[in-house]
Amino acid sequence: MQKKVLNIAVASALAAMSVGAHAADTYFDNITPLAASAGATATPATPLTLSSPNFTQVTIADTLTQNTLVPGSNSGVWDMIAANETGPNAGRYLFMPFETGTGGVQRVDLQDSNYNTRTVTIVAPGTQGFTSGDASRWTPWGSYLTAEESWGTNSTKGRLFEVTNATTAAANGGNFVQRSVIPRVSHEGLAFDQQKSLYFVDELNGGSIYKYVSANPNATTGDDYFAAGQTFALKVGAGGQFEGNNGPAITGGATWVAVTNANGGAIDGVSVLASDGTVDGRATADVASIAATGYNRPEDMEVKTLADGHEAIFFATTDSDINGDTNDGRSRVYLFDTVSSEVKLFADSSTIDLATGLAVGGGLRNADNLAIDAAGNMYLIEDRNGAVDDDVWLAVDLNHDGDLTDAGEGLARWASNGTPGSEISGLYFDKFNANVAYLHIQHPADGVDRLIQISAVPEPESYAMFLAGLGLVGFAARRRAAK
């Protein structure tokens, strides 16, 4: 009987330790919301005001060091972040493009303790005329995608590229392959769903949302995945709407309308071609027979499974507004429910600020990037002014139903950027360590882009609980040994 009671006590202690560790063992959602944006920081290497004393930050790479070691190797303006989430050494490397006129791609080795050697440019600036690198996503078959945030009339950009040897490439040795089956648009967000369809946006005031469905979704190489497939544009209701910055959210039942044929080529009499013969995704979405819905500067995308089991594609529209007045808030975050085929509003300026209990209003402006932590919490990253009002917001969706309208739900200011002239970009939560995240301080006034690592540690009472549990385990072991 004593043995049974003791084992129950040990199990109870370990269970309590687990509860104390929060969902999925992450501490990133255990915060006190910041009441306001931060002012200028005196220390560029630690630029963030964070919402918990148990968060730490450290710079793990910067452009000045890269260009001092190898002059001209890094054009800077580091944007979205991805990691090698599958395959050999999964989680070891981070990848990010350069959002400059001479774009490139770099790799950061998280297992390299040497600051001067952990970062290497694997696609040299300006390779194949690469411009404004923005998108960043690891593929289901184990490679890295990026794309250009640049497209317009007579443009030759708007391209999606794959680095097929991202984890093994030597300096400037990335195999950089354009995937021309994807229609030309101004890229930012990329996301794969459970069926391995690829979603992307056209970052434009009036830009559309797209889905590419490969003819070989279970391909093991990019050559096979992008060999043939059909792209569709999202049409909400009757379509043809322009969200603008002076109108309501565009929600409701939606359909996907083909902008290419099944092989990725032009649909006769429908698809508009670019000068090189590829499909112009933007112009085609606006064709009367397609009438895709135009959102106001759609940017990043993330995929999440809701509590009801429905997979949802979240996307941010950075410049959307109800009345044209940015002072009382600007931007929306939507989700597309892949099961019900509905577009729903997730967050906007009317969402509750959990620091005040009132509508967030002008506190939320120009949400740009999105990120998801290990517990499935969504984060909204603003494209604003460092040292003035550039913040990261944690969306507290307690029941994970895809809205923020239940009691206790809303937005909580999670971090604020204190570097003048900059913005936060590329927030990424480590898929192999629930208490580590990364982000960029992009285009600061001092010219030094930085990659910041944020770590979360347990509160002291959690440590105490952990030690108590270890003590019980040790006591049980000693009793067994004595017997």
C-alpha positions in Angstrom: 0.0 0.0 0.0 2.8 2.4 0.9 4.5 1.7 -2.5 1.2 2.5 -4.3 0.7 5.8 -2.4 4.3 6.8 -3.1 4.0 6.1 -6.8 0.8 8.2 -6.9 2.6 11.0 -5.2 5.4 10.9 -7.7 3.0 10.8 -10.6 1.1 13.7 -9.1 4.2 15.8 -8.8 5.2 15.1 -12.4 1.7 15.9 -13.6 1.8 19.2 -11.7 5.2 19.9 -13.3 3.6 19.3 -16.7 0.7 21.7 -16.0 3.1 24.3 -14.8 4.9 24.1 -18.1 1.9 25.4 -20.0 0.6 24.1 -23.3 3.2 22.2 -25.3 5.8 23.2 -22.7 6.1 26.7 -24.0 6.4 29.7 -21.7 6.0 32.3 -24.4 2.3 32.7 -23.6 2.9 33.4 -19.9 3.2 37.2 -20.0 2.0 40.5 -18.6 0.9 42.5 -21.6 2.9 45.6 -22.3 0.7 48.7 -21.8 2.4 50.7 -24.5 5.1 50.6 -27.2 8.7 51.0 -26.2 10.9 54.0 -26.7 14.4 54.0 -28.3 16.8 51.5 -26.9 20.3 52.4 -25.8 21.6 48.9 -26.8 21.1 47.8 -30.4 22.2 44.3 -29.6 19.2 43.9 -27.2 16.6 46.0 -28.9 13.4 44.5 -27.5 11.2 45.4 -24.6 9.7 42.0 -23.6 6.5 41.1 -21.8 8.0 38.8 -19.3 11.1 39.0 -17.0 11.6 35.4 -17.8 12.4 36.2 -21.5 15.9 36.9 -22.6 17.3 38.1 -25.9 20.7 38.0 -27.7 22.0 38.9 -31.1 23.3 35.8 -32.9 24.1 37.4 -36.3 24.5 40.8 -37.9 25.3 42.3 -41.3 28.3 44.3 -40.2 30.1 41.2 -39.1 29.2 39.4 -42.3 30.5 42.1 -44.5 33.6 42.7 -42.4 34.5 39.1 -42.7 33.6 38.8 -46.4 33.2 42.3 -48.0 30.1 42.5 -50.2 28.8 39.1 -49.3 25.6 40.3 -47.6 23.3 43.0 -49.0 21.2 43.0 -45.7 17.6 43.8 -45.0 17.0 40.3 -43.7 13.4 39.3 -44.0 11.3 36.2 -43.3 12.8 33.2 -41.4 12.5 29.5 -42.0 14.3 26.4 -40.6 15.0 23.0 -42.0 12.0 21.4 -40.3 12.6 17.9 -41.8 15.4 15.8 -43.0 19.0 15.3 -41.7 19.9 17.7 -38.9 16.3 18.9 -38.7 16.1 22.3 -36.9 19.8 23.0 -37.1 19.7 25.8 -39.7 17.8 29.0 -40.2 17.4 30.6 -43.6 16.4 34.1 -44.7 16.5 36.2 -47.9 17.8 39.7 -48.4 15.1 42.2 -49.3 17.2 44.4 -51.4 17.7 45.3 -55.1 20.4 42.6 -55.1 18.7 39.8 -53.1 20.3 36.7 -51.8 19.9 34.0 -49.2 21.9 33.2 -46.1 22.0 30.2 -43.7 22.7 30.3 -39.9 24.0 27.2 -38.2 22.5 27.2 -34.7 24.9 24.5 -33.6 28.0 26.6 -34.4 29.0 28.5 -31.2 31.4 30.7 -33.2 29.7 34.0 -34.0 32.0 34.6 -36.9 31.4 31.3 -38.7 27.8 30.4 -38.0 26.4 32.5 -40.8 27.1 32.1 -44.5 25.6 33.5 -47.7 24.5 30.5 -49.8 22.9 32.5 -52.7 25.1 35.5 -53.6 23.4 38.9 -53.8 22.0 39.5 -57.3 22.0 35.9 -58.5 19.7 35.5 -61.5 18.7 39.2 -60.9 17.0 38.1 -57.6 15.3 41.2 -56.1 13.5 42.0 -52.9 13.7 38.5 -51.4 10.9 38.2 -48.9 9.1 34.9 -48.7 10.6 32.1 -46.7 9.3 28.5 -46.3 10.6 25.0 -45.8 9.0 22.5 -48.2 7.4 19.1 -47.4 10.1 17.3 -49.5 13.0 19.1 -47.7 14.2 22.2 -49.5 13.9 26.0 -49.1 11.6 28.4 -51.0 11.9 32.1 -51.3 10.3 34.6 -53.7 10.4 38.2 -54.8 8.2 40.9 -53.3 8.3 42.8 -56.6 5.8 42.8 -59.5 4.1 45.2 -61.8 3.4 46.1 -65.4 6.4 45.1 -67.7 8.2 43.7 -64.7 10.5 40.6 -65.0 10.3 39.8 -61.3 7.6 38.3 -59.1 9.4 34.9 -59.2 9.4 32.0 -56.8 12.7 30.2 -56.3 13.8 26.9 -54.6 17.2 26.3 -53.1 17.5 22.5 -53.5 20.7 22.1 -51.5 20.0 24.6 -48.7 21.5 22.6 -45.8 24.7 21.5 -47.6 25.6 24.4 -50.0 28.9 26.0 -49.5 29.3 29.8 -49.6 27.5 31.1 -52.7 26.9 27.5 -53.7 23.1 27.3 -53.4 21.3 25.6 -56.3 18.8 28.4 -57.1 16.0 27.2 -59.3 13.1 29.4 -60.6 9.8 27.6 -60.4 7.9 29.3 -63.3 4.7 27.2 -63.0 3.8 29.6 -60.2 2.1 32.8 -61.6 3.9 36.1 -61.2 2.9 38.2 -58.3 4.5 40.3 -55.5 5.3 37.6 -53.0 5.4 37.5 -49.3 3.6 34.8 -47.4 3.9 31.1 -48.4 2.2 28.2 -46.6 1.5 24.5 -47.3 -1.7 22.8 -46.1 -2.1 19.2 -45.0 -2.8 18.2 -48.7 0.5 19.9 -49.6 -1.2 22.6 -51.6 0.9 25.8 -51.7 -0.8 29.1 -50.7 0.6 32.5 -51.6 -0.4 36.2 -51.9 0.0 39.2 -54.1 1.2 42.0 -51.8 -0.7 44.9 -53.4 -3.5 47.2 -52.3 -6.1 45.1 -54.0 -4.0 41.9 -54.1 -5.4 38.4 -54.2 -4.9 35.1 -52.4 -3.8 32.1 -54.4 -3.5 28.3 -54.1 -1.3 26.1 -56.2 -2.3 22.4 -56.4 0.4 20.2 -57.6 -0.3 17.3 -60.0 2.1 15.4 -57.8 1.5 16.6 -54.2 3.5 13.8 -52.6 6.6 14.6 -54.7 10.0 14.0 -53.2 11.7 16.8 -55.2 10.8 20.3 -56.3 11.3 19.2 -60.0 8.4 16.8 -59.6 6.2 19.0 -57.4 6.5 22.0 -59.7 6.5 20.0 -63.0 2.7 20.5 -63.3 -0.1 21.9 -61.3 -3.0 24.3 -61.3 -3.2 27.7 -59.6 -6.5 29.2 -58.3 -7.4 32.7 -56.9 -9.8 33.2 -54.0 -13.2 34.6 -54.7 -15.4 35.6 -51.8 -19.1 35.7 -52.6 -19.7 37.2 -56.0 -16.0 38.4 -56.1 -14.5 41.5 -57.6 -14.4 43.4 -54.2 -11.6 45.8 -53.3 -11.1 45.9 -49.5 -9.3 49.2 -49.5 -8.7 51.3 -46.4 -12.2 52.7 -46.1 -14.5 49.7 -46.1 -15.7 46.7 -44.1 -14.0 43.3 -43.8 -14.6 40.9 -46.7 -15.9 37.7 -45.3 -18.2 34.8 -46.2 -18.4 31.8 -48.4 -15.6 31.5 -50.9 -14.6 29.6 -54.0 -11.3 28.9 -55.8 -11.3 30.0 -59.4 -8.7 28.7 -61.8 -6.1 31.2 -63.2 -4.1 28.5 -65.0 -4.9 25.2 -66.7 -4.2 21.8 -65.0 -0.5 21.9 -66.1 0.1 25.4 -65.0 -0.1 27.0 -68.4 -2.5 29.7 -69.7 -6.2 29.2 -70.0 -7.1 30.4 -73.5 -9.1 33.7 -73.4 -8.6 34.0 -69.6 -5.0 34.0 -68.4 -2.9 37.1 -69.0 0.7 36.4 -69.9 3.8 38.2 -68.8 6.5 39.2 -71.3 8.3 35.9 -70.9 5.2 33.8 -71.5 4.5 32.9 -67.9 1.1 33.7 -66.3 0.7 37.1 -64.7 -1.2 36.2 -61.6 -2.2 39.7 -60.7 -3.7 40.7 -64.1 -5.4 37.3 -64.5 -7.1 37.5 -61.0 -8.7 40.8 -62.2 -10.2 39.3 -65.4 -14.0 39.7 -65.3 -14.6 36.0 -65.6 -12.4 35.3 -62.6 -13.2 38.4 -60.4 -11.0 37.4 -57.5 -11.4 39.2 -54.3 -8.8 42.0 -53.8 -7.6 42.5 -50.2 -5.7 45.5 -49.1 -2.0 44.5 -49.1 -2.2 40.9 -48.1 1.2 39.9 -46.7 2.1 36.9 -44.5 0.3 33.5 -44.1 0.2 30.7 -41.6 -1.6 27.4 -41.3 -3.3 26.2 -38.1 -5.7 23.4 -37.2 -8.6 24.7 -35.1 -10.2 23.0 -32.2 -13.0 21.6 -34.4 -10.3 19.9 -36.6 -10.7 22.3 -39.5 -7.5 23.5 -41.1 -7.4 27.3 -41.5 -5.2 29.5 -43.6 -4.5 32.8 -41.8 -3.5 35.9 -43.7 -2.8 39.5 -42.7 -4.0 42.5 -44.8 -1.7 45.3 -43.7 -3.4 48.4 -45.0 -7.1 47.5 -44.5 -9.2 49.9 -42.5 -12.8 50.8 -41.9 -12.5 54.6 -42.2 -9.2 55.6 -43.7 -7.9 56.9 -40.4 -4.8 55.0 -39.3 -4.9 56.7 -35.9 -7.7 54.5 -34.7 -6.2 51.3 -36.1 -5.3 49.7 -39.4 -5.0 46.1 -40.6 -6.9 42.9 -40.3 -6.1 39.2 -39.9 -8.4 36.8 -41.6 -8.7 33.0 -41.8 -9.9 30.8 -44.6 -11.5 27.6 -43.2 -10.5 24.9 -45.7 -13.4 22.7 -44.7 -16.4 25.1 -44.7 -14.8 27.3 -47.5 -15.5 30.4 -45.5 -13.4 33.5 -44.9 -13.7 34.8 -41.4 -12.3 37.8 -39.5 -9.8 36.9 -36.8 -8.5 40.2 -35.5 -8.7 43.9 -36.2 -8.8 47.3 -34.4 -12.0 46.3 -32.6 -10.3 43.3 -30.9 -9.9 43.7 -27.1 -6.5 44.9 -25.9 -5.9 42.6 -22.8 -3.8 45.3 -21.1 -6.7 47.7 -21.0 -9.9 45.7 -21.5 -10.8 48.1 -24.3 -10.7 47.9 -28.1 -7.1 47.9 -29.3 -7.8 50.7 -31.8 -4.7 52.6 -32.9 -2.5 50.3 -30.9 -2.7 47.8 -33.8 -1.5 49.2 -37.1 -0.1 47.5 -40.2 0.1 43.9 -39.0 2.5 42.3 -41.5 4.0 39.0 -40.4 2.3 36.1 -38.7 3.9 33.4 -36.5 2.7 30.4 -34.5 4.3 29.1 -31.3 4.4 25.5 -30.0 1.0 25.9 -28.3 -0.7 27.0 -31.5 -0.9 30.7 -30.4 -0.9 33.2 -33.3 1.4 36.3 -33.2 0.9 39.5 -35.2 4.0 41.5 -36.2 3.6 45.1 -37.2 5.3 46.9 -40.0 5.7 50.1 -38.1 8.5 52.4 -36.8 11.1 51.1 -34.4 11.5 53.1 -31.2 8.0 54.5 -31.8 5.2 51.9 -32.3 6.6 48.7 -33.8 5.1 45.8 -31.8 4.4 42.1 -31.7 1.0 41.1 -30.5 0.0 37.7 -29.0 -3.5 36.7 -30.1 -5.0 34.9 -27.1 -7.5 32.5 -28.5 -8.2 30.4 -25.4 -10.4 27.7 -27.1 -8.6 27.8 -30.4 -11.8 28.3 -32.3 -10.5 30.9 -34.7 -11.9 34.0 -33.1 -11.0 36.4 -30.3 -14.5 37.1 -29.1 -14.8 34.8 -26.1 -14.3 35.9 -22.5 -10.7 36.5 -21.7 -9.6 36.6 -25.3 -8.0 39.4 -27.3 -4.6 40.8 -28.2 -1.7 41.2 -25.8 1.4 43.3 -26.7 4.2 40.7 -26.4 7.3 42.7 -27.5 8.2 46.1 -28.7 11.1 47.2 -30.9 13.3 50.1 -29.7 15.7 50.4 -32.6 15.2 53.7 -34.6 14.5 53.4 -38.3 13.8 49.7 -38.2 11.0 47.2 -38.1 10.6 43.7 -36.7 10.5 41.0 -39.4 10.4 37.2 -39.7 9.3 36.1 -36.2 9.8 32.3 -36.2 9.3 29.9 -33.3 11.7 27.0 -33.1 9.9 23.7 -34.0 12.3 21.7 -31.8 12.6 23.9 -28.8 9.2 25.3 -27.6 10.9 28.1 -25.7 13.2 29.6 -28.4 12.2 32.1 -31.1 14.0 34.2 -33.6 13.3 37.6 -35.3 15.0 40.2 -37.4 15.6 43.9 -36.7 15.4 45.0 -40.3 16.8 48.1 -42.0 17.7 50.1 -38.8 19.1 53.6 -39.0 22.6 52.4 -38.1 22.6 50.1 -41.1 23.2 46.9 -39.1 20.5 44.3 -39.5 20.4 41.8 -36.6 19.1 38.3 -36.0 17.8 38.1 -32.4 17.2 34.9 -30.4 14.5 35.1 -27.7 14.4 32.4 -25.0 11.7 31.8 -22.4 12.5 30.2 -19.0 10.2 28.9 -16.3 9.1 31.1 -13.4 10.8 30.4 -10.1 7.8 28.5 -8.8 8.0 26.2 -11.8 11.6 25.5 -10.9 10.6 24.7 -7.4 7.9 22.4 -8.6 10.5 20.7 -10.9 13.0 20.3 -8.0 10.2 18.9 -5.7 9.3 16.4 -8.4 12.9 15.3 -8.8 13.1 15.0 -5.0 10.2 12.6 -4.9 11.6 10.6 -7.8 14.9 10.3 -6.0 13.2 9.3 -2.7 11.3 6.6 -4.5 14.5 5.3 -6.1 16.2 5.2 -2.7 13.3 3.2 -1.1 13.4 0.7 -4.0 17.2 0.3 -3.6 16.8 -0.1 0.2 14.3 -2.9 -0.3 
